[in-house]
Amino acid sequence: MPRKKLRNTLCILSLGVSVLAACSSGSGSNVIVEPLTDYKPSQELDLIQKIRTSKDTSSDVQELYRDITLIDIHNHDASNPNAVKTWTDYGIDRIVLFGSISEPSAKVTDQLAWDHYRKNPSHVYPSFAGFPVYDEEGLSVVKENLEQGYLNIGEIAAASTYSPIVSKLEWKSEHPNDGYLPKIYELAATYRVPVLLHIDPPNGPPIEHLKQALEQHPDTTFIFGHANAYNMPENIKPLLEKYPNLYIDFFAGFTAYSPDSKHKLEDYVPLMEQYPDRFMLSTDSGYGLNASHAAHALYEIIDLLTPETAQKAAYQNYERLIELQPPTDTQIAKIKELSAKLGEKKTYRLNKRMANELIFELEQTSEKAK
């Protein structure tokens, strides 16, 4: 499906929400919110196959695949006021957006990510990383943000020894199962929200602790951030074999363009084809590279995958994690409150993302009605 047509379809879905009954005067008790946690992905196999059968080998892959849906699941550009435009200009439809991680300044960028989301809900999935993992206050922050409507947790600095930046962060965890992280994982499972983890080195003790977390929290969805960076497919495969709750954030730009990479994109293709439901793509905001290379590499890996795996990695695998999240108590209460103010009596069927977007709309309508 062409991108513009798909965006229009998503727009309709994001607004909602199956609405029953007509508007009338009434109280919040006359508003019913029913969870909708069913995911029916759009299909772009025909589009991908058409691109490949008519492909001009002299054309750039980024232009060839520009019309397929693409989600960047790891983006630090919350402090950039032009973040959405920056990445949509590269053909990326949606970004999982946050800023600083595992330090006090992340509280500020978490709010900036939410502000971007309010302005561009069809292009942003808000995430957050501003909470201490060794302080009980961190649990309160996580629960409050999840109730508010954030759709992703992280990137959490779950372990870092070699990163010149992450290893020095104030709220870094010593390992992926330390401090209040187990409690945070429990909250993530309750809210059905994925957790994005930074782990370096991607071997040795940090991975042993990750295995413990995966075993102890089978209902939590873990995303191993930039798992291919400084790592080989042979190290990732055993984790995917044993832990069905683990997903891989594939930072294609690192493998394709970093001078530190010892592999080629082709080296990871067999593993991605073996586990097509477990890989997602990211730019990491071009860390160590530049935005252009980070974005271009996404299209390069897409071109190497079968059409079925390409569409899953490009958007379906992550989109599923979003669309299956139920609305929170806080969201439901807010919808009832705003609907009552507008004199509406309705039944809504929606998920968490839809609830956020409905709240934004109701707030705008309420503001205009003043």
Number of C-alpha atoms within 10 A of each C-alpha: 16 12 15 11 11 16 16 12 12 14 14 11 13 19 19 18 19 13 15 12 10 10 12 13 13 16 17 19 12 16 22 16 20 15 17 19 17 13 14 9 14 14 15 20 17 11 15 22 14 11 17 15 8 9 14 11 9 6 9 13 20 18 12 18 21 17 21 25 23 28 26 28 28 26 21 23 23 27 18 15 13 11 19 22 14 15 22 14 11 16 22 22 23 22 27 26 32 33 27 23 26 25 19 16 14 19 19 16 25 25 20 22 27 22 16 23 25 17 12 14 20 18 21 26 25 26 34 34 28 28 25 23 24 15 12 13 12 19 19 13 17 21 15 13 18 23 18 17 21 23 26 26 26 28 26 28 27 27 27 23 14 11 12 9 9 22 18 14 16 13 22 23 24 18 20 27 22 17 16 17 21 16 17 20 26 16 17 23 18 13 21 21 23 25 25 27 22 23 26 26 18 24 14 9 14 20 18 15 18 25 18 12 19 23 15 14 18 16 16 24 21 27 25 22 28 27 23 23 22 16 18 16 16 11 13 18 14 10 18 17 10 12 14 15 18 23 25 25 28 29 28 31 32 28 24 21 18 17 10 11 16 13 18 13 17 14 13 20 19 12 17 22 16 12 16 20 16 22 25 30 29 28 31 26 23 19 15 14 16 14 17 15 17 26 26 21 24 27 24 19 22 25 18 14 18 16 17 15 23 26 23 24 28 25 23 24 21 23 19 16 16 21 20 19 23 22 25 19 11 13 19 21 14 19 24 22 17 20 26 20 16 19 17 20 23 23 17 23 19 27 25 27 23 24 27 27 22 20 20 18 15 19 17 11 14 14 9 8 9 5
